[in-house]
Amino acid sequence: MDYTVDITVKEIRGKGECPIGHKVGEVFHIGDGKLCQWATHTMMPFATALRFGGFVPWKETKQDEMEVSCPDPDNVVVFKLTRRPKN
């Protein structure tokens, strides 16, 4: 089964500001051109796994969602990836 993966900004650590301008609560999708490329690169393997029905072995519950953070060590943006069946 093929899924859609929603990417939501859950929190921004550090100073609480993303240098790219992402805000808590924003929702993105891979390929929409609105998501920071550094964050996209970091979460692509996880989004791809979710999109095609996969999972990561260390996650025992809530297999339809996971959290991934961007690589900025000073203002870490935490993204929540949630899969849902395509309409």
C-alpha positions in Angstrom: 0.0 0.0 0.0 1.1 3.5 -0.8 0.8 6.2 1.9 1.0 10.0 2.2 3.4 11.3 4.8 2.6 14.5 6.6 5.6 16.3 8.1 4.7 18.6 11.0 7.0 20.9 12.9 6.6 19.7 16.5 9.1 21.8 18.3 12.2 24.0 17.9 14.8 23.7 20.5 17.7 26.0 21.4 16.6 29.6 20.8 13.2 28.4 19.6 13.8 29.9 16.1 14.5 28.0 12.9 17.0 29.9 10.7 15.0 28.9 7.6 11.8 30.3 9.2 9.9 27.1 9.9 7.3 27.5 12.7 5.7 25.0 15.1 2.6 23.5 13.6 3.5 23.9 10.0 2.8 20.9 7.8 4.8 19.9 4.8 5.2 17.1 2.3 8.4 15.8 0.6 8.7 17.5 -2.8 6.4 20.4 -2.1 9.4 22.8 -2.2 8.6 24.4 1.1 10.7 22.2 3.4 14.3 23.0 4.3 16.6 20.9 2.1 18.9 20.0 5.1 15.8 18.7 6.9 14.5 16.9 3.8 17.8 15.2 3.3 17.8 14.0 7.0 14.3 12.7 7.0 14.1 11.2 3.5 15.0 7.6 4.5 12.3 7.7 7.2 9.6 9.3 5.1 10.3 6.8 2.3 10.0 3.9 4.7 6.7 5.2 6.0 5.4 6.0 2.5 5.8 2.4 1.4 4.5 0.7 4.5 7.8 0.1 6.2 8.9 0.7 9.7 12.1 1.1 11.8 13.1 -1.8 14.0 13.7 0.3 17.2 10.1 1.6 17.2 7.8 -0.9 18.8 4.6 1.2 19.0 2.9 3.8 16.9 4.4 2.4 13.7 2.5 5.1 11.6 4.5 8.0 13.1 8.0 8.9 14.1 10.1 12.0 15.0 13.1 13.2 13.1 15.2 16.3 13.8 17.1 18.5 11.5 21.0 18.6 11.7 21.2 22.2 13.1 22.9 21.6 16.5 22.0 25.1 17.8 18.3 25.3 16.9 17.1 21.7 16.4 13.8 21.5 14.6 11.9 18.4 15.5 9.5 17.1 12.8 6.8 14.5 13.4 6.2 12.3 10.4 2.8 10.7 10.2 1.6 8.3 7.5 -1.9 7.9 6.3 -3.4 5.9 3.4 -3.6 7.8 0.1 -7.1 8.8 -1.0 
